[in-house]
Amino acid sequence: MPKPKNEPIFEEPEFSEENFLRYEKERAKSTIIVFLLAIGSGLLEGFLQVSGYYYLSMLLFIVLIVGLFRILGYMHLTLPAKGSHKFYLLMVFLLASILFWSIALNPPISVNTSPDLTLQYEHNGHWFVANQTNGQYVLLTGPANYSLRDIITFNANISFVKITGTSSAILGYHYHTNTRILNINLNDLGNLATAKLVTELRSGKRFFNETQTITFS
């Protein structure tokens, strides 16, 4: 049945400035909370990845993305009414989380590189950096055995060290956890002989192999 001519075809809903401001205030609050969550999750995901827990960092990222609005509900925050506003919050979390994840993987927060070993030899009670030629360390023959040490530089704790390689050259070794110094007793194999030291290091869930070639001259 058609409406009488004196009745409007469309009635515009009454605008409530108070409700609008309250809704926008809650939107801004939710955006700030989501951004802070993204910062924390990104840094934590980067820390987990650097520590070797790659699967945990990915799992945390997926869980937070899927459960973002449920988390906001647990925090008693007003959820967006429009789909576009929900999409905006998801993009804020996604992009900010990835950004701070990347920041956590790079200097100055972390140095995601392999351990650096500096080989030194002992002479008359003093330690000197071993000379290198074509990537090989050169030791002068003469003593029956050498007292060497590797100074290990790394941004995380080294929990395990093992040396393999030329077994006839390796007399023994000992790693000092506090100082990160690896002491090595090396046998002199004679002029022009070559020995390889393969150092296996473990930090968290990550393993590294560093090979040092020593030539006796």
Helices and strands as residue ranges (DSSP letters): H 17-50, H 54-66, H 68-74, H 83-104, E 116-123, E 126-129, E 131-133, E 136-139, E 145-153, E 160-165, E 170-176, E 181-187, E 194-203, E 206-216
